[in-house]
């Protein structure tokens, strides 16, 4: 019977598998890191994409930098000269771009529009949140509670942290009485 079953099965042809081998002389590229304003940017990125790695530089600001300084957007960051890197850093610190592209318009303390990057941006944001908390505004309360500030629903989201309300307790062992 076992022989009959094997005879009834159709013959399966073996499919030849072709192995694709990589050429032996393939060069491995070592990525270089370029440091601009204390931010490491991978060298294989284009200038347009690489500048967005700097905190406070958006795609629009990166585009404005490339256009103002006449840089090729597709040029690799690793191909930039030291002079180019210095001019980019100097331009980012004091950009000559339209006011609507700046991230700090009419600062409350000075009244001047400026563009903050890296640690300055973090510090300004932190001071603004502290000021809201000190004023005890609605946004300040929400920040201090760790809740969303901009009016999002909280019924099904933002559930991280300690539970408020009913706490689960361990079941007590049943006594023999």
Backbone as numpy.savetxt, mean C-alpha at the origin, in Angstrom:
# Nx Ny Nz CAx CAy CAz Cx Cy Cz
-12.82 -64.28 -15.40 -13.63 -63.09 -15.40 -12.78 -61.83 -15.40
-11.69 -61.87 -14.68 -10.82 -60.71 -14.63 -10.26 -60.43 -16.01
-10.01 -61.48 -16.79 -9.47 -61.29 -18.14 -10.51 -60.66 -19.04
-11.78 -61.02 -18.87 -12.84 -60.46 -19.70 -13.01 -58.96 -19.46
-12.90 -58.56 -18.19 -13.04 -57.15 -17.86 -11.93 -56.33 -18.50
-10.74 -56.85 -18.50 -9.63 -56.10 -19.09 -9.77 -56.03 -20.59
-10.37 -57.04 -21.19 -10.54 -57.03 -22.63 -11.63 -56.03 -23.04
-12.62 -55.80 -22.19 -13.71 -54.90 -22.53 -13.28 -53.42 -22.47
-12.27 -53.11 -21.65 -11.81 -51.73 -21.53 -11.10 -51.31 -22.81
-11.40 -50.10 -23.31 -10.68 -49.65 -24.51 -9.22 -49.36 -24.17
-8.40 -49.57 -25.15 -6.97 -49.33 -24.93 -6.72 -47.83 -24.84
-5.97 -47.47 -23.82 -5.64 -46.06 -23.63 -4.23 -45.82 -24.15
-4.11 -44.82 -24.99 -2.80 -44.49 -25.51 -2.12 -43.53 -24.55
-0.84 -43.75 -24.39 -0.07 -42.87 -23.51 0.22 -41.57 -24.25
-0.03 -40.47 -23.57 0.22 -39.16 -24.14 1.63 -38.76 -23.77
2.36 -38.38 -24.77 3.74 -37.97 -24.52 3.75 -36.59 -23.90
4.49 -36.46 -22.82 4.61 -35.16 -22.15 5.93 -34.55 -22.54
5.86 -33.34 -23.02 7.05 -32.64 -23.45 7.47 -31.72 -22.31
8.72 -31.85 -21.92 9.24 -31.00 -20.85 9.87 -29.77 -21.48
9.48 -28.64 -20.97 10.06 -27.38 -21.44 11.18 -27.01 -20.49
12.37 -26.98 -21.00 13.52 -26.65 -20.18 13.94 -25.21 -20.44
14.38 -24.56 -19.39 14.86 -23.20 -19.51 16.27 -23.22 -20.09
16.60 -22.22 -20.87 17.97 -22.17 -21.39 18.96 -22.04 -20.23
20.09 -22.68 -20.38 21.07 -22.72 -19.30 21.73 -21.36 -19.07
21.82 -20.55 -20.10 22.53 -19.29 -19.98 21.61 -18.13 -19.61
20.49 -18.42 -18.95 19.57 -17.38 -18.54 20.18 -16.59 -17.39
20.22 -15.26 -17.56 20.82 -14.41 -16.54 19.79 -14.07 -15.48
20.20 -14.13 -14.25 19.32 -13.77 -13.14 19.58 -12.31 -12.81
18.53 -11.50 -12.89 18.67 -10.08 -12.59 18.60 -9.85 -11.10
19.55 -9.11 -10.60 19.53 -8.72 -9.20 18.86 -7.36 -9.13
17.75 -7.28 -8.41 17.02 -6.03 -8.30 17.81 -5.06 -7.43
17.98 -3.86 -7.93 18.65 -2.84 -7.14 17.59 -1.98 -6.48
17.92 -1.47 -5.34 17.00 -0.58 -4.63 17.55 0.84 -4.70
16.71 1.75 -5.08 17.08 3.16 -5.15 16.37 3.86 -3.99
17.12 4.67 -3.24 16.55 5.34 -2.08 16.27 6.81 -2.40
14.99 7.16 -2.35 14.57 8.54 -2.55 13.72 8.95 -1.35
14.14 10.00 -0.65 13.44 10.50 0.54 13.19 9.38 1.55
14.21 8.66 1.91 14.19 7.56 2.89 13.17 6.47 2.56
12.93 6.26 1.26 12.03 5.20 0.81 12.77 4.37 -0.23
12.79 3.05 -0.02 13.43 2.15 -0.98 12.47 1.87 -2.13
12.95 2.08 -3.35 12.14 1.84 -4.54 12.86 0.80 -5.37
12.18 -0.32 -5.73 12.82 -1.33 -6.57 13.26 -0.75 -7.90
14.46 -1.12 -8.34 15.04 -0.56 -9.54 14.35 -0.96 -10.82
13.59 -2.06 -10.80 12.93 -2.51 -12.04 11.61 -1.80 -12.28
11.17 -0.92 -11.39 9.95 -0.15 -11.59 10.24 1.02 -12.52
9.21 1.46 -13.23 9.32 2.69 -14.00 9.28 3.87 -13.05
9.75 5.02 -13.51 9.79 6.20 -12.65 8.39 6.58 -12.19
7.44 6.54 -13.12 6.05 6.91 -12.82 5.48 6.02 -11.71
5.70 4.72 -11.80 5.20 3.77 -10.81 6.03 3.82 -9.53
7.33 3.97 -9.66 8.23 3.94 -8.51 8.01 5.10 -7.56
7.72 6.28 -8.09 7.53 7.44 -7.22 6.30 7.30 -6.33
5.32 6.49 -6.75 4.13 6.31 -5.93 4.42 5.49 -4.68
5.58 4.85 -4.61 5.97 4.11 -3.41 6.29 5.04 -2.25
6.60 6.30 -2.56 6.89 7.28 -1.51 5.58 7.70 -0.87
5.50 7.63 0.44 4.26 7.97 1.14 3.96 9.46 0.95
2.77 9.75 0.42 2.36 11.11 0.16 2.43 11.48 -1.31
2.98 10.58 -2.15 3.05 10.84 -3.59 2.03 9.93 -4.27
0.98 10.54 -4.82 -0.06 9.78 -5.49 0.30 9.63 -6.97
-0.57 8.96 -7.71 -0.34 8.79 -9.14 -0.37 10.14 -9.84
-1.27 11.00 -9.43 -1.38 12.31 -10.06 -0.14 13.16 -9.79
0.34 13.12 -8.56 1.54 13.89 -8.20 2.76 13.32 -8.93
2.83 11.99 -9.02 3.92 11.35 -9.75 3.91 11.77 -11.21
2.73 11.83 -11.81 2.60 12.28 -13.19 3.06 13.72 -13.33
2.68 14.57 -12.39 3.08 15.98 -12.42 4.60 16.12 -12.28
5.21 15.30 -11.43 6.66 15.34 -11.25 7.36 14.96 -12.56
6.90 13.88 -13.18 7.51 13.42 -14.43 7.36 14.47 -15.53
6.19 15.09 -15.62 5.96 16.10 -16.67 6.76 17.38 -16.41
6.82 17.82 -15.16 7.51 19.06 -14.83 9.02 18.93 -15.01
9.57 17.79 -14.59 11.02 17.59 -14.67 11.45 16.96 -16.00
10.51 16.78 -16.92 10.79 16.18 -18.23 11.48 14.81 -18.11
10.93 13.94 -17.26 11.44 12.58 -17.09 10.59 11.63 -17.91
11.23 10.62 -18.49 10.49 9.59 -19.21 9.83 8.70 -18.16
8.50 8.57 -18.23 7.76 7.80 -17.22 8.13 6.33 -17.24
8.46 5.81 -18.41 8.75 4.38 -18.54 10.20 4.04 -18.25
11.03 5.03 -18.04 12.44 4.80 -17.72 12.53 4.12 -16.36
13.40 3.13 -16.25 13.55 2.39 -15.00 14.19 3.28 -13.93
13.80 3.06 -12.69 14.34 3.84 -11.58 15.83 3.60 -11.44
16.29 2.38 -11.74 17.71 2.06 -11.62 18.56 2.81 -12.64
17.94 3.32 -13.71 18.66 4.06 -14.75 18.80 5.54 -14.44
18.19 6.01 -13.35 18.29 7.42 -12.97 19.69 7.74 -12.47
20.16 8.92 -12.79 21.46 9.37 -12.31 21.29 9.99 -10.92
22.42 10.20 -10.25 22.38 10.84 -8.93 21.77 12.24 -9.02
22.07 12.94 -10.11 21.54 14.29 -10.30 20.02 14.24 -10.43
19.50 13.25 -11.18 18.05 13.10 -11.33 17.38 12.82 -9.99
17.99 11.94 -9.20 17.44 11.58 -7.90 17.39 12.80 -6.98
18.46 13.61 -7.01 18.49 14.82 -6.18 17.42 15.82 -6.61
17.25 15.99 -7.92 16.24 16.95 -8.40 14.83 16.46 -8.06
14.60 15.15 -8.14 13.29 14.60 -7.77 13.02 14.85 -6.29
14.02 14.56 -5.44 13.85 14.74 -3.99 13.60 16.21 -3.66
14.34 17.10 -4.31 14.18 18.53 -4.06 12.80 19.00 -4.51
12.35 18.49 -5.66 11.04 18.88 -6.19 9.91 18.38 -5.28
10.04 17.15 -4.76 8.98 16.61 -3.90 8.89 17.39 -2.59
10.02 17.85 -2.07 9.99 18.62 -0.83 9.30 19.96 -0.99
9.50 20.61 -2.14 8.82 21.88 -2.41 8.31 21.86 -3.85
7.17 21.19 -4.08 6.67 21.04 -5.45 6.05 22.33 -5.99
6.29 22.52 -7.28 5.67 23.65 -7.99 4.59 23.07 -8.90
3.50 22.66 -8.25 2.37 22.06 -8.96 1.10 22.79 -8.53
0.00 22.60 -9.23 -1.24 23.29 -8.85 -1.66 22.96 -7.41
-2.31 23.92 -6.78 -2.69 23.77 -5.37 -3.63 22.59 -5.13
-4.47 22.26 -6.11 -5.42 21.17 -5.91 -4.74 19.80 -5.86
-3.46 19.71 -6.25 -2.73 18.45 -6.15 -2.05 18.27 -4.80
-1.94 19.34 -4.04 -1.26 19.27 -2.74 -2.13 18.54 -1.72
-1.49 17.87 -0.76 -2.26 17.10 0.21 -2.54 17.85 1.52
-2.08 19.06 1.66 -2.34 19.86 2.87 -2.71 21.27 2.45
-3.96 21.47 2.07 -4.40 22.77 1.58 -4.79 23.68 2.74
-4.25 24.89 2.75 -4.54 25.89 3.77 -4.46 25.29 5.18
-3.25 24.96 5.57 -2.97 24.38 6.88 -3.55 25.27 7.98
-4.18 24.67 8.99 -4.86 25.44 10.03 -3.89 26.28 10.85
-2.67 25.80 11.06 -1.71 26.54 11.88 -1.09 27.71 11.11
-0.67 27.46 9.86 0.05 28.48 9.11 -0.80 29.16 8.04
-1.83 28.47 7.54 -2.65 29.03 6.48 -2.05 28.87 5.09
-0.93 28.17 5.00 -0.23 27.98 3.73 -0.51 26.57 3.22
-0.67 26.45 1.91 -0.83 25.13 1.31 0.54 24.51 1.11
0.66 23.24 1.49 1.95 22.55 1.33 1.70 21.08 1.04
2.76 20.40 0.65 2.66 18.98 0.33 3.58 18.22 1.29
3.00 17.35 2.10 3.77 16.59 3.09 4.03 15.18 2.57
5.22 14.65 2.87 5.58 13.29 2.48 6.25 12.59 3.65
6.27 11.27 3.59 6.92 10.34 4.53 6.56 10.65 5.98
7.55 10.88 6.84 7.31 11.02 8.28 6.51 12.29 8.60
6.70 13.35 7.84 5.96 14.59 8.08 4.46 14.36 7.94
4.08 13.56 6.95 2.66 13.25 6.72 2.08 12.46 7.89
2.84 11.47 8.37 2.38 10.68 9.52 2.22 11.55 10.76
3.19 12.43 11.01 3.12 13.29 12.19 1.93 14.26 12.11
1.72 14.85 10.95 0.61 15.79 10.79 -0.72 15.09 11.01
-0.86 13.88 10.47 -2.10 13.12 10.64 -2.31 12.77 12.12
-1.25 12.36 12.79 -1.33 12.01 14.20 -1.72 13.23 15.05
-1.13 14.39 14.75 -1.47 15.60 15.49 -2.91 16.03 15.25
-3.38 15.86 14.02 -4.77 16.20 13.72 -5.74 15.34 14.51
-5.44 14.03 14.61 -6.31 13.12 15.36 -6.27 13.45 16.85
-5.08 13.78 17.37 -4.98 14.17 18.78 -5.79 15.43 19.07
-5.75 16.38 18.13 -6.50 17.63 18.30 -8.00 17.35 18.34
-8.47 16.45 17.46 -9.90 16.08 17.45 -10.30 15.42 18.77
-9.42 14.56 19.29 -9.72 13.89 20.56 -9.75 14.90 21.71
-8.83 15.85 21.68 -8.76 16.85 22.75 -9.99 17.75 22.73
-10.47 18.10 21.52 -11.68 18.92 21.38 -12.93 18.15 21.77
-12.82 16.83 21.81 -13.94 15.94 22.09 -15.04 16.09 21.04
-14.62 16.20 19.81 -15.58 16.26 18.71 -16.07 14.84 18.43
-17.08 14.74 17.60 -17.63 13.43 17.27 -16.56 12.54 16.64
-15.81 13.11 15.70 -14.74 12.33 15.06 -13.69 11.91 16.08
-13.40 12.79 17.04 -12.43 12.46 18.09 -12.90 11.30 18.94
-14.18 11.32 19.31 -14.74 10.21 20.09 -14.63 8.91 19.32
-14.99 8.94 18.04 -14.95 7.72 17.22 -13.52 7.19 17.11
-12.55 8.10 16.96 -11.15 7.66 16.92 -10.75 7.00 18.23
-11.14 7.60 19.34 -10.73 7.06 20.64 -11.40 5.72 20.93
-12.61 5.51 20.41 -13.30 4.24 20.61 -12.85 3.17 19.62
-12.11 3.57 18.59 -11.68 2.62 17.58 -12.79 2.25 16.62
-13.76 3.11 16.49 -14.90 2.89 15.60 -14.69 3.67 14.30
-15.45 3.34 13.24 -15.30 4.08 12.00 -15.75 5.53 12.17
-15.04 6.42 11.48 -15.24 7.85 11.69 -16.17 8.45 10.65
-16.21 7.89 9.47 -16.89 8.54 8.35 -18.28 8.01 8.06
-18.98 7.52 9.06 -20.39 7.19 8.89 -20.69 5.81 8.34
-19.72 4.91 8.37 -20.01 3.56 7.87 -20.90 2.82 8.86
-21.59 1.79 8.36 -22.43 0.97 9.23 -21.54 0.06 10.08
-21.99 -0.20 11.29 -21.19 -1.04 12.18 -21.88 -2.33 12.57
-23.04 -2.59 12.00 -23.77 -3.79 12.39 -23.01 -5.06 12.02
-22.44 -5.09 10.82 -21.78 -6.32 10.39 -20.29 -6.14 10.15
-19.76 -4.95 10.28 -18.33 -4.73 10.07 -17.72 -4.09 11.31
-16.43 -3.97 11.30 -15.68 -3.33 12.39 -15.89 -4.06 13.71
-15.81 -5.39 13.66 -16.07 -6.18 14.86 -14.80 -6.65 15.55
-13.68 -6.05 15.25 -12.45 -6.47 15.91 -12.38 -5.85 17.31
-11.58 -6.42 18.16 -11.43 -5.89 19.51 -12.28 -6.65 20.50
-12.41 -6.10 21.69 -13.14 -6.78 22.76 -14.65 -6.69 22.52
-15.34 -7.69 22.99 -16.79 -7.75 22.83 -17.46 -6.82 23.83
-18.48 -6.13 23.38 -19.27 -5.29 24.27 -20.63 -5.93 24.38
-21.08 -6.14 25.57 -22.38 -6.78 25.75 -22.22 -8.09 26.51
-22.87 -9.13 26.04 -22.87 -10.42 26.75 -21.53 -11.10 26.56
-20.93 -11.49 27.68 -19.66 -12.20 27.63 -19.91 -13.68 27.88
-19.21 -14.53 27.16 -19.34 -15.98 27.36 -18.53 -16.36 28.58
-19.12 -17.20 29.44 -18.41 -17.67 30.61 -18.27 -19.18 30.52
-17.32 -19.71 31.26 -17.11 -21.14 31.26 -18.26 -21.82 32.00
-18.67 -22.96 31.52 -19.76 -23.71 32.17 -19.24 -24.29 33.47
-20.03 -24.15 34.54 -19.62 -24.71 35.85 -19.93 -26.20 35.86
-19.04 -26.96 36.48 -19.29 -28.41 36.55 -20.51 -28.68 37.44
-21.28 -29.66 37.04 -22.49 -30.02 37.81 -22.08 -30.62 39.14
-22.73 -30.17 40.19 -22.41 -30.70 41.52 -23.18 -32.02 41.73
-22.70 -32.83 42.65 -23.28 -34.15 42.91 -24.59 -34.08 43.66
-25.02 -32.98 44.18 -26.24 -32.90 44.99 -27.45 -32.70 44.19
